Amino acid sequence: MRSRHSFRNFSDKKINDEILKEIVSLSITAPSVCNRQHWRIHFFEGEKKLQILSLQNGNTGFTDNIPMIAVISSELSAFYTPGERNQPYTDGGIFAMNLMYAIEAKGLKSCPLNWCNSFKDEKKLHKLGYIPNSEAVIVIIALGHPASNSVLAKSPRLDTSNFYKRH
């Protein structure tokens, strides 16, 4: 867990299907409410990747260095009541964390890219036809093999006392 950091300097080495399947296999161990397992991963490379990144605000400066992205989504039909409206994002965030740890475990690197976009932008993404309208986008994750000459900027973590209070 402590070895994972956001990474932006990827090599052009392709990620093979076997590694992707292993990453997915590890990722799906994530917990979800009532074990609904509603998360989905859509992997993109090449022109399709660039189409999606053009809708995401936050990859400027390293877009051309991203070999692959994973779009994490939640299948909304897994939820039944208005009271569950936030659960796709809660469980989707837990799943995204598991995915990034699985990526790290397989020797690759990742960088979460926000998807804090308007309904209009999400509609544009769905119009591309890659992700069904029944899935809400949670986050986009850049991933790939690390470049050999990479320098990693480590952000210091706040003291643990900033994060909890025992009652």
C-alpha positions as CSV (number, residue, x, y, z in Angstrom):
1,M,0.0,0.0,0.0
2,R,2.8,2.4,0.9
3,S,4.6,1.8,-2.4
4,R,1.7,3.1,-4.6
5,H,1.9,6.7,-5.7
6,S,0.2,8.6,-8.6
7,F,2.4,8.1,-11.6
8,R,2.6,10.1,-14.9
9,N,5.7,8.9,-16.7
10,F,4.8,5.7,-18.5
11,S,6.8,3.7,-21.1
12,D,5.3,2.7,-24.4
13,K,5.3,-1.0,-23.6
14,K,2.0,-2.6,-24.2
15,I,0.0,-4.2,-21.4
16,N,-0.9,-7.7,-22.4
17,D,-4.3,-9.3,-21.9
18,E,-3.0,-11.8,-19.3
19,I,-1.9,-9.0,-17.0
20,L,-5.2,-7.2,-17.5
21,K,-7.1,-10.3,-16.5
22,E,-5.0,-10.8,-13.4
23,I,-5.5,-7.1,-12.4
24,V,-9.3,-7.6,-12.9
25,S,-9.2,-10.8,-10.9
26,L,-7.6,-9.1,-8.0
27,S,-9.8,-6.0,-8.3
28,I,-13.1,-7.8,-8.0
29,T,-12.3,-8.8,-4.5
30,A,-13.4,-5.3,-3.5
31,P,-16.4,-5.2,-1.1
32,S,-19.7,-3.8,-2.3
33,V,-23.0,-3.2,-0.6
34,C,-25.0,-6.4,-0.4
35,N,-22.3,-8.0,-2.6
36,R,-23.9,-6.5,-5.7
37,Q,-20.6,-6.3,-7.6
38,H,-21.9,-3.6,-9.9
39,W,-18.6,-2.1,-11.0
40,R,-17.4,-2.3,-14.5
41,I,-13.9,-1.6,-16.1
42,H,-13.6,-0.3,-19.6
43,F,-10.0,-0.3,-20.9
44,F,-9.1,2.0,-23.7
45,E,-6.0,2.6,-25.9
46,G,-5.2,4.6,-29.0
47,E,-7.7,6.9,-30.6
48,K,-10.6,5.7,-28.3
49,K,-8.5,6.6,-25.3
50,L,-7.8,10.1,-26.7
51,Q,-11.5,10.6,-27.4
52,I,-12.3,9.9,-23.8
53,L,-9.4,11.9,-22.4
54,S,-10.6,14.9,-24.4
55,L,-13.7,14.9,-22.2
56,Q,-11.7,14.6,-19.0
57,N,-10.2,17.7,-17.5
58,G,-6.9,17.0,-15.8
59,N,-4.6,15.1,-18.1
60,T,-3.0,18.1,-19.8
61,G,0.7,17.8,-20.0
62,F,0.9,14.1,-20.0
63,T,-1.9,12.9,-22.3
64,D,0.5,11.6,-25.0
65,N,2.4,9.6,-22.3
66,I,-0.7,7.6,-21.2
67,P,-0.7,4.2,-22.9
68,M,-4.0,3.0,-21.5
69,I,-6.9,4.2,-19.4
70,A,-9.5,2.3,-17.3
71,V,-12.9,3.9,-17.1
72,I,-14.5,2.7,-13.9
73,S,-18.3,2.7,-13.9
74,S,-21.2,1.4,-11.9
75,E,-24.2,-0.5,-13.3
76,L,-27.1,1.6,-12.0
77,S,-29.7,-1.2,-12.4
78,A,-28.0,-2.8,-9.3
79,F,-29.7,-0.1,-7.2
80,Y,-33.4,0.0,-6.4
81,T,-34.3,3.1,-4.3
82,P,-33.6,6.8,-4.4
83,G,-31.9,6.3,-1.0
84,E,-29.1,4.3,-2.8
85,R,-28.3,7.2,-5.2
86,N,-24.8,7.7,-3.7
87,Q,-23.9,4.0,-3.4
88,P,-22.6,3.5,-6.9
89,Y,-19.9,6.2,-6.2
90,T,-19.1,4.9,-2.7
91,D,-18.6,1.3,-3.9
92,G,-17.1,2.5,-7.2
93,G,-14.4,4.4,-5.2
94,I,-13.6,1.3,-3.1
95,F,-13.3,-0.7,-6.3
96,A,-11.1,1.9,-8.0
97,M,-8.8,1.8,-5.0
98,N,-8.6,-2.0,-5.2
99,L,-7.9,-1.7,-9.0
100,M,-5.0,0.7,-8.3
101,Y,-3.5,-1.6,-5.7
102,A,-3.9,-4.6,-8.2
103,I,-2.1,-2.5,-10.9
104,E,0.7,-1.9,-8.5
105,A,0.9,-5.5,-7.4
106,K,1.4,-6.5,-11.1
107,G,4.4,-4.1,-11.5
108,L,2.5,-1.4,-13.3
109,K,1.7,2.2,-12.3
110,S,-1.4,4.3,-12.2
111,C,-2.8,7.8,-11.8
112,P,-6.4,8.5,-10.9
113,L,-8.0,11.2,-13.2
114,N,-11.1,12.9,-11.9
115,W,-14.5,12.6,-13.5
116,C,-16.1,15.6,-11.9
117,N,-17.9,16.5,-15.1
118,S,-21.3,17.8,-15.8
119,F,-24.2,15.6,-16.9
120,K,-23.7,17.1,-20.4
121,D,-20.1,15.8,-20.5
122,E,-21.2,12.3,-19.3
123,K,-23.8,12.3,-22.0
124,K,-21.1,13.1,-24.6
125,L,-19.1,10.1,-23.2
126,H,-22.1,7.8,-23.5
127,K,-22.8,9.0,-27.1
128,L,-19.4,7.6,-28.1
129,G,-21.0,4.2,-27.7
130,Y,-18.4,2.5,-25.6
131,I,-20.1,2.7,-22.2
132,P,-23.8,1.8,-21.8
133,N,-26.2,4.6,-20.6
134,S,-27.1,2.3,-17.7
135,E,-23.5,2.8,-16.2
136,A,-22.5,5.9,-14.2
137,V,-18.8,6.9,-14.7
138,I,-16.9,7.0,-11.4
139,V,-13.3,7.7,-12.2
140,I,-10.8,7.3,-15.0
141,I,-7.4,5.7,-14.2
142,A,-4.3,6.1,-16.4
143,L,-2.1,3.0,-16.3
144,G,1.0,1.5,-17.8
145,H,4.5,0.2,-17.4
146,P,6.8,2.8,-15.7
147,A,9.4,4.5,-17.8
148,S,12.9,3.5,-16.8
149,N,14.0,7.1,-16.3
150,S,11.1,8.1,-14.1
151,V,11.3,10.5,-11.3
152,L,8.6,10.2,-8.7
153,A,7.3,13.2,-6.8
154,K,6.1,12.0,-3.4
155,S,3.6,14.2,-1.6
156,P,4.0,14.1,2.1
157,R,1.1,12.6,4.1
158,L,-0.4,14.5,6.9
159,D,-0.1,13.0,10.4
160,T,-2.6,10.3,11.2
161,S,-4.1,12.4,14.0
162,N,-5.6,14.6,11.2
163,F,-7.9,11.8,10.0
164,Y,-9.6,10.3,13.0
165,K,-11.3,10.9,16.3
166,R,-12.0,8.2,18.8
167,H,-15.4,8.7,20.6
